[in-house]
Amino acid sequence: MTLYLVRHGQTEENFNGIFQGHQPGTLTALGVEQAKLLALRLKNEKFDAIYSSDLKRAAETCQQIARFHPAPVHYTSLLRERCAGIFDARPRKERLDAEKQSGVPKIDFTPEGGESYRDVRDRSAQFLERLQTLYTRETILAISHAAWSRQLLGIVMNKTIEESLTITQDNTCVNIVEYSDSSIGSVHLLNCTKHLVTENRLG
């Protein structure tokens, strides 16, 4: 199985330092352009199935790509970004400050009404296990979010949850994960944004 894992385009919230979590998010003009450039990059790939987070920012990025592919598209909450509960739609700094003041390890900090990084890791693992059950030699595309993607990649790269937090995931980056007949995967491409070389025309 080959898994193409990509992140959504830039959002207004990304630009303004707001943590979106389970909020829909609104693509900026640049974000829409990024999604279109990503779609053109992937236009000639052959996908057997497409999976996307059901949050608006990911779904709209997915729709740009799916225009070029006849593969079935599945929207699922399993691919959602980490929920920060009371800190969703709030400045990112507020959540980071609360993490530091909580006195618990970063990966265990669970905001009221939200998830810990362990929870996100569990969702990433659940999705990966589902793919391995359903597909063997197929090529799959998944559109998700930075924190979620870091944890899935961390699983494949045998990194701890905390180590996975340092994996860079830029807007509309492409990651490629390969699985042979064994259950051991490898990352063949990480955080690639070469399709964005023309985005500077939007500033």
N, C-alpha and C positions, 0 to 999 in steps of 0.2 A: 504494500500500500504506500502511496505517496500522498502526503498531506501538505497542501499550500495553506499557510496560516497568515492572514493579513489583518492589519488594524484599520479602523475607519479613518476617514478624512478629518482634517482639523475642524474643531467646533468653536463657536463663540466662547464657550466655557473654557476650553483649552487655552484660548488666547488670553482670557481674563483671569486665569488662575483659579477657576472654580472647579471643585470636585463634583463630577456629575453622578457617579454611582449608577443608580437605577433610574435616574432622570433621562428623558429622551435625548437631550442634546440637540443643538442646531448647527448644521454645517455652515461654515463661513463660505464666502465666494471662493477663497483659496481652497477650502476643504472640498468643495464640489469639483473644482479643477483637479485637485489631487486624485479624487475618485475616478474622474474621467481618464486621467493619464494612467492610473492603475488598470482600469478596464482595458485600455488599448494595449498595455503591456501583456495582459493575460489573454487577450483576444484569441490567440491561436493555440492556447492550451486546450487539452481535451479533458473536461471534468465529468466524472460519472455522477457526482452529486455535489450540491452546494449547501452548506449550513451557515446560518448567520444568527448572531444575537438578534433578539426581537426588539431591541431598543432602537429608536428612530435613527440615530447617527450611524449605526452599523447597517441597519436595514437599507437606508438610502445609499450607502456605499455599495452594498450588495447589489442593489437594483441597477446601478451603473454597469457593474461587471456582468450581471446575468443577462443583459440585453444581447450579448454575443454568444450565449451558450444555451443549448436546449436541455441541459441537465435539470433535474427537479431541484427546487429550492425549498429548504426547510428552515423556518424561523423558530428559534427555541430560547427559552429563558436560561437554559443550561450554559450558554455562552455569554451571559451578561457580565458586565464589569462588577467589581466588588461593590457591595452595598455598604455605604457608610452611615446608614440610618439617619440620625439627627444631623449629620454633617453633609448629607447629600445636598447639592445646590448651594453649598456654603464655600467660602474661600478655603482653598486647600490648606492654608496655614493653620486654620482652626483645628482641623483634624490632626495635623502633625503635632501641634502644641498639646492637644489632648492625649495623644499617644505618649509623648514624653512625660507628661505629668501623671500618667496612670500608674507608673511603677511596675507595669507588667511587660514582658517581652513584646517587641514590636509585632511578631507574628501571631501573638495571642490576643492582642488588643481588639476588643469587640465593642464598637460604638453601640449605644442604645438603639435597638431596632435594626442593627446592621450585621455585617459579617466580619470575621477575622480572616487573615491571610490563609489560615489553615482551611477555612471553609471554601475559599476560592480554589485552593489546591485540590480539595476533594471534588469540586465540580469539574475542574479540568481533567482530573483522573477519570472521573465517571464518563466524560465525553470521549476521551481517548480509548477507554475500554469498550465503549459502544461501537466506535469505528472499527476496532480490531475484531469485534464480533461479526459485524456486518460486511466488512470488506477485506479482501486479501491482496489482489493485484490492481485494484482500482486507484484512480486519482481523485482526491477529494479537495474541495476548497472550503475553508472556514473563515468567516469574517467576525472578528471579536474586538477586544479592548486590551489596553496595555497590561494592566495587572493580571488579567486572566491569561493572556498569552504568555506572560513571563512564567507563570506557574506551569503551564503545559510544556513549554520549552525546558523548564527546569527538570521536569520529570524525565524527559527524553535525554537530557544532558547529565542526569544523575546529580543534580545540584540540590542542596537543601532549600527549604522554603525561603530562608533568609538570603542565601546566595542568589536565588532566582530574582529577588527584588532588584538586583543590580543589572539585569539584562535590559539593554536599551531597546525600546520599541517605539519608533517614530511613526507619525501619522502616515497611513497607507504603506507601511513597510511590508516586505514580503519575506516570509520564512518558509523553508522547505524541509519537511521531515520525511525521511525514508524508512520504511520497514521492509525487511526481507521476509523470508518464510519464518524466521524466529520472531520472538516477541521483543527483541532488542532493536530499538530505533536509533537513528542518527540524524543530526541536523546538518544538512548540506548547504543551506543558505540561511543567513541570520541578519535581520534588520536591513534588508537591501532596499534602497530608495532611488535607484538609478533612473527610474522613470520620471522623477521629479526635476530633472535638469532644466526643464523649460518653465517651471512654475514661477520663476522670479519675474515673469512678465506681469504678474498680478501684485508684485510688491511683497 
